[in-house]
Amino acid sequence: MIYQLSEDQIEKYKKAGFIANTVLHKASKLIKPGVKYLEIAKFVDEEIKKHDAIPAFPVTIGRNEIAAHDIPMHEDQREFTDEDVIKLDVGVAVDGYVGDNAMTVDLTKNYTELVQATRDAVHAAIKIIGPGTLISDIGKEIQDAIKSHGYNPITNLSGHGLAQFKVHTYPTIPNYQTGSNAKLEENMAIAIEPFATDGNGSIREIQPSGIFSLLKTKSTRSAFVKEVQTSMTKFNGLPFSRRWLDEKHGLGKVNLAIREFQLAKTIISHGPLVEKSEGMVSQHEHSVIVKDKPIVTTLHNKF
């Protein structure tokens, strides 16, 4: 397959990456003991809006063994503590073109090496990106970097392709060497996303979920269910937070609507992903356009 990107599309990827990186760093500096998860989530939403962009997905806040997909719900009272290692993942879309990046904030001050493992891994992977690079070689770089710090890569989480209004698409980029012959192609937009752990290196999904994606619309007799569905369609297939719907339509209406859509299988949920052995987890992520000299769209603030 030949991947084509116009200069305009590249600029939109770069703008999305710049905003995502800027917001990520501003938000990370606010993560301190006593601050509520919800404060961070609302801050991220507002900052993205100030840049005339939209979230590519709800900002995720993963504490300790929670690797991904955890978000604050409506009126969530959880606060950060000095026992937390926090993964903060921010995505931004500009005309649907996605910038996706993440970093880890260690409030314990005891997991410096674990945090450094994924930081080193993402940069080691970026160094070999180019047209024709074996995806398995990227996995090897990530695996080797993480192992060199004495930790394990999470093998059932991976990097991924990016496309207009798509946060996860081809190719999948495992965080370990697979031996696959699949290669990167010029103009692919990808996210390199290593996770490291002192656990066994595997995750499982738990519930409840606050993140959903609308697969298709359905006919409904209920006026308020129809209103909720109309709000869902405005995300253009991107993952959304049920909190956004709760704040607009109320908890009761959203509960009924989600139940109806789940029964009809027109939406899917993305539950929190937890390291199976409850190991501590770190994460770093950058978005890249594959070129002979790759364009790291989210590399504006070092982390």
N, C-alpha and C positions, 0 to 999 in steps of 0.2 A: 504494500500500500504506500502511495506517495502522499506525504503530509505537506500541505501548503498553508502558509501563513502570509497574509499581506502585512505591509508595514503598519497599517492601521490596527490590525489584530494584535501584532506584537506590542504596539504601544499600549493597547488596552490591557494586555497581560502585565506589562511593566507597571502601568498605573495601579492596577489591582494589587500587585506585589508590593509596591511602595506603600500604599495605604495599609495593607495588612501588616507589614513590618513595623510601620510607624505606630499603629494602634497596639500591636502586640507589646512593644517596648514600653509605651506609656502605661498600659494596663499592668504589666509585670511589676512596675515600680510601686504600684498601689497595693500589691499583695503583702499583707503584714498581719501578724496575730491580732485578732479582734475585728478585722474587716470581714464583712459578709460576702459570700459568693455572689449574691444577687447584686451587690453594689458594683462588682467587677463586670458582671454580664451587662448591666444597664449602661455602664460607662462605655464598654466596647460598642454596643449598639449605637449610642449617641455619637461617638467619635467617627464611626463609619458613615453615619448619616451626614455629619458635617462635611465630609469629603465628597458628597453627592454620589455615594456608592451604596451597595446593599451587602448584608452578610451573605457569604456563600454557604454558610451553615451557622447554627448557633455557636457562640464561643463555648468551648468545652473546658471544664476545670476538673482535672483528675487528681485526687488525693492519694498519695502513697501507692497502694496496690492497684488502684483504679487507673488503667492505662489510657482510656479514651471514652468518649461519648457520654460523660456525665455532665449534666447542666443543672443550674438552679431552677426550681419550679416556682410557680406563683407564690409569693409570700414565703419563700424559702428562708429559714433562719440560720442555716449553717454558717459558721465563721471559721476563718483560718486560725491555726494554732502553731506554736513553735515546735510541734511534732509532725509537721506536714512537709512532704515533698510534692510540689504542685506542678502538674503538667498543664500548660496554657496553650490552647490551639485556636488560632484566629484565621478565618477565611473571609475574603472580600471578593465581590464580583463587580466588574465594570462592564456594562452591556453583556453580562453573562460570562465574561472571561475572568478566570479565577486566579487569585493569589492565595496560597495556603502555606502558613508557617506556624511553627510551634517552638516552645522552649520550656525549660524546667526551672522552677524557683525552689531552692532548698532552704526552707525556714528553720530546719534543724541544725544546719551548719555541719552535719555529720556525714553527708553523702556527696561531698565534692567530687570524689572519684567516679561515682556513678553518673553524675551529671556530665562530667568531662567525657565519659565513654561515648555518649550519644552525640555530643558536640564534635568530638574527633571523628566519629563515624560519618556524620553527614558531610563534613568537609573532605574526608578521604574519598567518599563516593563522588562528590562533585568534581574532584580533580581528574577523574578518568572518563567523565561524560563526554560523548561525542557521537556523531553518526557512525554506526557500525559497532559500537561498544556492546559486548555481551552483557545482557542483564544479569546473568549469573556472576559475572566479574564484579559488578556493582555490589551484589550480595556478599561476595567474598570480602571486598574492602570493608563493608560494614561489619561483617562478622569478625574479621581479624581485629579491627579497631576496638570493638567492644570486648572481645576476648582478652586483648592485651591489657585491659584494665581489671581483668579478673571477673567479668560479668558475662551473662548470657544474652544473646539477642532473643527477642520474642519472635518466634518463627511463624506464628499464625496471624501476625500483623505485618503490613507491608506498605511500601510506597506505591504510587499509582499514577495513572495518566490523568490529565486534566483536559477539559474541552468546554465549549460554550454551554453554560448551564449544567455542566456535569463535573462534580467534584471527584468522583471515582470512575475511571474508565480505563480502557487498555492503554498501556501495558501495566500488569501487576509487577512490582519490583520487590521481590522478597528480601528480607534482611539477613539472608544467609546464602551460601553457595548452593545452587540447585543442580548445576550441570546442564541447564537448559541451553539450547542454541539460539534462543530469541535474542534479537539485537535492537538497540535503539535506532530510530530513523531520524533524519534531519527534520526539524520543525515540530517534532513531538513536544508537547508541553507535559511535564512530569513533576511529581512531588517526591522528593527523597525523604523518607520518614522512619529513621531508626528508633527502636525502643530497646532499652537495656534493663536487665533485672538481676537481682541477687537470688531470684527464685528459679523455677524450673524452665521458664521461657515459653509459656503457653498461656493464652487467655480464654475466658469463657464469658458469655453474655448473661447479664442479670436484668431483672426488672425491678421497679417500673421504669419505663422510658419516657423521656421528655422530648425526644427528637423523632420526627416523622418525615416521611416523603410521600407525596401524592403520586400514585402510579397512573391513575385515570379518574375521570369524573363519573358519577353515576346519577341517575334520575332519583329524585326523592320527593315525597309528598310534603315533607315538613319544611315550612318556610325558614325556620331558624337553622335547620341542618343545611339547607341550601345556602344560607348566608355564610355559614362557617366554611362550606366547600368553596364558595366564591373567594373567600380570603385565602384559602389554600392554593387556589390556582394562580394567585398573584406571585407566588414564589417560583413559578416557571419550572417546576420539577426539582428545585434545590431543596435540601433538607431544611426544616423549619422547627422552631421551638413551640411546643404547645403553650408555653407561657405567653407568647405573642398573641395567640388566639384567646387565651383566658382573659387577658387584659382588655381585649376588644369586645368579646362576646359573653364573658362570664363562664365560671367553672361548669355549671350545670349543663348549659347548652353544648359546650365543647365536649364534655364527657359523653353525652348522648350521641353527638355527631361522630366522634372517634369510634365509639362502639359500633355504630351502623356501618361506617366505612371499613372497619376491621372485619366485620362479618362478611361484607361484600368483597373483601380483599382488594380494595382500591387504594389503601394506604399500607405502608410498612413502617414498623418502628425500628429504632436503632438504640438498643439498650446499652447501659454502661458495660464496658469490657474490663474484667478484673483478672489479674494474674492468678492462675489456678492455685498456686501454692502460697498465695498472699505475699509474694515477694515485693520488695520496693521496686518501683519502676521510674525510669527517666525517659525523656523524649526530646528530640530536636527535629526540625523539619524546615526544608527550603523548597521553593518552586523554581523550576529550571526549564528554559526552552533549549532544546538540543540543537546545537550548532557546532562547527569546528571549534569555535570559541564560545562555550555555552553562556547563555544569558541567565544569570541567577536573579530572578525578578524580585526576590524578597531580601536580597543581601544589601541592606542600606545601613543597618545598625548591627554591629558585631554581637554575636551571642554563641 
